[in-house]
Amino acid sequence: MLAIHQSHLQVRDGLALPMRSVTWTGAPILDACAIQARHGHLLVLTADGALTGINVEAGTVACLCTVELHELTAAHDGSHFGAPAHRLHASLDGQYAAVVTDHGRHGTVVDLGSGTVTMRLDGGNYHEDTVPFSACFARFEERNVFIHRSDWNRLDVADPATGRSLTDRHIAPWSSTSGRPEHYLDYFHGRLRLSPKGTRLFDDGWVWQPVAIPRVWSVQDWLGSNPWESEDGASIVELIYRDDWTIPACWINEQHLALWGLADWDEEEFSEAGQGPGVRIIDVTQDKRSPGERWPMEVHAGGVLELFSDGTRLYAATPTGTTVWDIASRTQLAELPGFTARLLHPARNSLVAFGAGQIAELAVP
């Protein structure tokens, strides 16, 4: 059992939100994600490779299994793209987890019920240091599926129980004599984000110049009818050109994304111009690249680390706290000082902050 500390976080005059926090005494926490399972509503990865289910409300801990962590190597260029780090992904029902290396090559999928390793992942060694390891769990036809990078320019979907591919397809390699083969994709897959209902997938990747081109496509079309949908399918929408990738972004609903940054793209200079704090709200159902709607924000204290949305509000996490914004009115509702949200738990309507030795959950009204 974990000792639970009940408190309130003052967010503005007359409003304080209930917060639960626990002190973690085990190996340092590396990452955590939201689940809805009998073993808890958070799944935690610690530095010893342990995967643990935690119920912050009850203070219960379920030690599920341990995975071998791949060794982290220094980034090729020091820090521009980010240092390699262990990242945790899990199916919402808490049945499967994937531990991957962002800005690295390898990962592991494990059945949390038995502790059995079901997949060994290899994302390839071609500029893998430039992007997080592309990975996420989804639901298709009432079963869990796992989306992952299998090469710099290829994503696959697998049954996490067996590793069997659900998007088996052939794409010929690039040839200097015959040119670009059919379905060949010249694109470095990046961080993946599934829409709230799982109908679309956001891919924050880049192409050679280099320039970031975040893309969205239909999961239903990909798994239901066209295994090449992620390469050149009819549902693909290229959202915007940017200088950098792995930028804070989140889904608002099945139709709209929020992307951090207000810079416009200068086609003549082929670069960004006029960067400023705020988000762009982009309609992903448009069939061509769109700059979206600009929403300036006054966010200070080291910039935004991550964005979250519950469909009504937008949460912008910074190193010193989190700001809360109303999407309809485009106004700031509150500031959460000292609470840097790391994830949003949709089922519990809460924000979660965590570090190496502490977890805090803040209820959102």
C-alpha positions in Angstrom: 0.0 0.0 0.0 1.1 3.6 -0.7 0.4 6.4 1.8 -2.0 8.9 0.1 -1.7 12.6 0.9 -4.9 14.5 0.3 -4.6 18.2 -0.4 -5.9 21.1 -2.6 -4.2 23.1 -5.3 -5.2 26.8 -5.3 -5.7 27.7 -9.0 -7.4 31.1 -8.6 -9.2 33.2 -6.0 -12.0 31.0 -4.5 -11.2 27.9 -6.5 -9.0 25.0 -5.2 -8.9 21.6 -6.9 -8.6 18.3 -4.9 -5.2 16.6 -5.4 -3.9 13.2 -4.3 -0.2 12.5 -4.1 1.9 9.5 -3.2 5.6 9.2 -2.4 7.2 6.4 -4.5 9.9 4.5 -2.6 10.9 1.9 -5.2 13.3 2.3 -8.1 13.0 5.7 -9.9 10.0 6.2 -12.1 10.9 6.5 -15.8 7.5 6.8 -17.4 3.8 6.2 -16.8 0.6 6.0 -18.8 -3.1 5.9 -18.2 -5.0 2.5 -18.2 -8.3 1.2 -17.0 -7.6 -2.2 -15.5 -8.2 -4.2 -12.3 -4.5 -3.6 -11.4 -4.9 0.2 -11.4 -5.5 3.3 -13.4 -1.8 4.0 -13.9 0.9 1.8 -15.4 4.4 2.8 -14.3 7.8 1.8 -15.6 10.8 2.1 -13.2 14.5 2.1 -13.7 14.8 -1.6 -12.8 12.5 -2.6 -15.7 9.5 -3.3 -13.4 6.0 -2.6 -14.7 3.6 -1.8 -11.9 -0.1 -1.0 -11.8 -1.0 1.8 -9.4 -4.4 2.9 -8.0 -3.6 6.4 -6.6 -7.2 6.6 -5.1 -6.8 3.4 -3.1 -3.0 3.4 -2.7 -2.7 -0.1 -4.0 0.2 -1.4 -6.0 0.3 -4.4 -8.3 3.7 -5.7 -9.4 3.0 -7.2 -12.8 6.3 -8.1 -14.5 9.8 -7.0 -15.4 11.3 -6.3 -18.8 14.9 -5.9 -19.8 15.7 -2.3 -20.6 17.8 -1.7 -23.7 21.0 0.3 -23.0 20.7 4.0 -23.8 23.5 5.4 -26.0 24.5 9.1 -26.2 22.7 11.1 -28.9 24.8 11.6 -32.1 24.7 15.4 -32.0 24.5 15.9 -28.2 21.0 17.3 -27.6 19.3 18.8 -30.7 16.8 16.0 -31.2 16.6 14.9 -27.6 18.5 12.4 -25.5 17.5 8.7 -25.8 15.0 7.7 -23.2 12.8 4.7 -22.2 9.2 5.3 -23.1 6.1 3.3 -22.0 3.0 2.6 -24.0 0.1 0.4 -22.9 -3.3 -0.8 -24.2 -6.1 1.0 -22.4 -7.3 -2.2 -20.8 -3.9 -2.8 -19.3 -3.4 -6.1 -21.0 -0.3 -5.3 -23.0 2.6 -2.8 -22.7 5.4 -1.7 -24.9 8.7 -0.4 -23.6 10.6 1.4 -26.4 13.6 3.6 -26.8 12.9 7.1 -28.0 15.7 8.4 -30.3 16.8 4.8 -30.4 16.2 1.6 -32.2 14.7 -1.2 -30.0 11.7 -2.0 -27.9 9.7 -4.9 -26.3 6.0 -5.8 -26.1 4.9 -7.8 -23.1 1.7 -9.5 -22.0 1.1 -7.9 -18.5 -1.0 -10.9 -17.4 1.7 -13.5 -17.9 4.9 -11.4 -18.2 5.6 -13.1 -21.5 7.5 -11.1 -24.1 5.4 -11.3 -27.3 7.4 -9.0 -29.6 10.9 -7.8 -30.1 10.9 -4.4 -31.9 13.5 -3.0 -34.2 12.8 0.4 -35.8 16.0 0.4 -37.9 19.3 2.3 -37.6 18.8 5.0 -40.2 18.8 8.4 -38.3 16.7 6.8 -35.5 18.2 9.4 -33.1 16.1 12.1 -34.8 12.7 10.9 -33.7 10.8 9.2 -30.8 10.2 5.5 -31.4 6.9 5.4 -33.3 4.5 3.3 -31.2 1.0 3.2 -29.9 -1.8 0.8 -29.0 -5.2 1.0 -30.6 -8.5 -0.9 -30.8 -9.8 -2.5 -34.0 -12.8 -4.7 -34.3 -13.0 -5.0 -30.5 -9.4 -6.2 -30.1 -6.1 -4.6 -29.2 -3.6 -3.9 -32.0 -0.1 -2.4 -31.8 1.2 0.2 -34.2 5.0 0.4 -34.5 7.9 1.5 -36.7 9.7 -1.4 -38.4 12.0 0.9 -40.4 12.6 4.6 -40.8 9.9 4.9 -43.4 7.6 2.0 -42.5 4.9 1.5 -39.9 3.3 -1.8 -39.2 0.3 -3.0 -37.2 0.5 -6.3 -35.2 -1.5 -8.5 -32.9 0.3 -7.8 -29.6 -0.5 -11.3 -28.4 1.4 -13.0 -31.1 3.3 -10.4 -33.1 1.5 -11.4 -36.2 1.4 -8.6 -38.8 -2.0 -7.2 -39.7 -0.6 -5.0 -42.4 1.6 -7.4 -44.4 2.6 -5.9 -47.7 5.6 -5.7 -50.0 7.4 -2.4 -50.9 10.4 -2.7 -53.2 13.6 -0.9 -52.1 14.6 2.4 -53.8 16.7 1.8 -56.9 19.0 4.3 -58.6 18.1 2.7 -62.0 14.4 2.2 -61.8 13.6 5.2 -59.5 10.9 5.3 -56.8 9.0 2.0 -56.5 5.2 1.8 -56.0 4.2 2.8 -52.5 7.7 3.8 -51.5 7.5 6.5 -48.8 10.4 9.0 -48.3 9.4 10.0 -44.8 10.8 9.5 -41.3 8.0 8.4 -39.0 7.9 10.2 -35.7 5.7 10.3 -32.6 2.3 8.8 -33.0 -0.9 10.1 -31.4 -4.3 8.2 -31.8 -7.5 10.3 -32.0 -9.8 10.0 -28.9 -12.1 7.4 -30.6 -9.3 5.7 -32.5 -10.4 6.6 -36.0 -7.4 8.6 -37.1 -3.6 8.5 -36.4 -1.3 11.6 -36.2 2.3 11.1 -37.2 4.8 13.9 -36.4 7.6 13.0 -38.8 9.9 14.7 -41.3 11.4 14.6 -44.8 14.7 15.6 -46.2 15.6 19.3 -46.3 14.9 18.6 -43.3 11.4 19.8 -42.8 8.6 18.5 -40.5 5.4 17.4 -42.2 2.9 16.1 -39.6 0.4 13.7 -41.3 -3.0 12.1 -40.4 -4.8 9.1 -41.9 -7.6 6.7 -41.3 -7.0 3.7 -39.1 -10.2 2.1 -40.4 -9.0 2.3 -44.0 -5.5 1.1 -43.1 -6.6 -2.0 -41.2 -9.9 -2.6 -43.0 -9.0 -2.3 -46.7 -5.6 -0.9 -47.7 -2.3 -2.1 -46.0 -0.5 0.7 -47.9 -2.7 3.4 -46.4 0.1 4.8 -44.2 2.3 5.2 -47.3 0.1 6.7 -50.0 -3.5 6.1 -49.0 -6.4 8.3 -50.1 -7.1 9.3 -46.5 -3.7 10.9 -45.8 -3.7 14.6 -45.1 -0.4 16.5 -44.8 -1.2 19.2 -42.2 1.5 21.8 -42.3 5.2 22.5 -43.0 7.4 23.3 -40.0 11.1 23.7 -39.2 11.0 21.2 -36.3 9.1 18.0 -35.3 8.2 16.4 -32.0 6.4 19.6 -31.1 3.6 19.6 -28.4 0.4 18.5 -30.0 -2.9 16.8 -29.0 -6.3 15.8 -30.4 -9.3 17.9 -29.4 -11.8 15.5 -31.1 -11.9 13.3 -34.1 -11.8 16.3 -36.4 -9.5 18.8 -34.8 -5.8 18.8 -33.7 -4.0 21.4 -31.6 -0.4 22.0 -32.7 1.9 24.3 -30.7 3.5 27.2 -32.5 2.2 30.1 -34.6 4.9 30.5 -37.2 3.9 30.8 -40.8 5.7 28.9 -43.6 7.5 31.0 -46.1 7.4 29.0 -49.4 10.1 31.2 -51.0 12.6 30.9 -48.1 11.4 27.4 -47.3 11.5 28.1 -43.6 9.3 29.4 -40.7 8.7 33.0 -40.1 7.1 34.9 -37.2 7.1 32.3 -34.5 5.1 33.1 -31.4 3.5 31.3 -28.4 0.1 29.7 -29.0 -1.6 26.9 -30.9 -3.0 26.2 -34.3 -6.3 24.4 -34.4 -6.3 22.3 -37.6 -9.3 20.5 -39.2 -7.8 17.2 -40.3 -10.8 16.4 -42.5 -9.6 19.0 -45.1 -8.1 17.3 -48.1 -5.1 19.6 -48.5 -2.5 21.3 -46.3 -3.9 24.0 -44.1 -2.3 26.5 -41.7 -5.4 26.2 -39.4 -6.7 28.7 -37.0 -4.2 30.7 -35.0 -4.7 31.0 -31.2 -2.1 33.2 -29.5 -1.4 32.4 -25.9 0.6 34.1 -23.2 2.6 31.1 -21.8 5.9 31.8 -20.1 8.4 29.9 -17.8 10.5 28.0 -20.3 7.9 27.2 -23.0 5.3 24.4 -23.4 6.4 20.8 -22.8 3.1 19.1 -23.7 -0.5 19.7 -24.7 -3.6 17.8 -23.6 -7.3 18.2 -24.3 -10.6 16.8 -23.0 -12.5 18.2 -25.9 -13.7 21.3 -24.0 -10.4 22.6 -22.5 -6.8 22.7 -23.5 -4.0 22.1 -21.0 -0.5 23.5 -21.7 2.2 22.0 -19.4 5.3 24.1 -18.7 8.3 23.4 -16.4 6.7 25.5 -13.6 3.0 24.5 -13.9 0.1 24.0 -16.3 -2.3 26.5 -17.7 -6.0 25.7 -18.5 -7.8 27.2 -21.5 -11.4 27.2 -22.7 -11.5 26.1 -26.3 -14.8 27.7 -27.2 -14.0 31.2 -25.9 -10.2 31.0 -26.4 -9.7 32.3 -22.9 -7.4 31.2 -20.0 -9.4 29.7 -17.2 -6.8 28.9 -14.6 -3.2 28.3 -13.8 -1.9 25.3 -11.9 1.3 26.5 -10.2 3.9 23.8 -9.5 1.9 21.1 -11.2 3.4 20.1 -14.5 1.0 17.6 -16.1 2.6 14.6 -17.7 -0.7 12.9 -18.9 -4.4 13.4 -19.0 -6.6 10.5 -17.8 -9.8 10.7 -19.8 -11.8 8.1 -17.9 -11.0 9.7 -14.5 -11.1 13.3 -15.8 -7.8 14.0 -14.1 -4.3 15.3 -14.8 -1.4 13.4 -13.6 2.1 14.7 -12.7 5.0 12.4 -11.8 8.7 12.3 -11.2 11.3 9.8 -10.1 9.8 9.5 -6.6 6.3 11.0 -6.6 2.9 10.8 -8.3 0.2 13.4 -8.1 -3.3 13.3 -9.5 -5.4 16.5 -9.8 -9.2 16.2 -10.3 -10.5 18.5 -13.0 -14.0 19.8 -12.6 
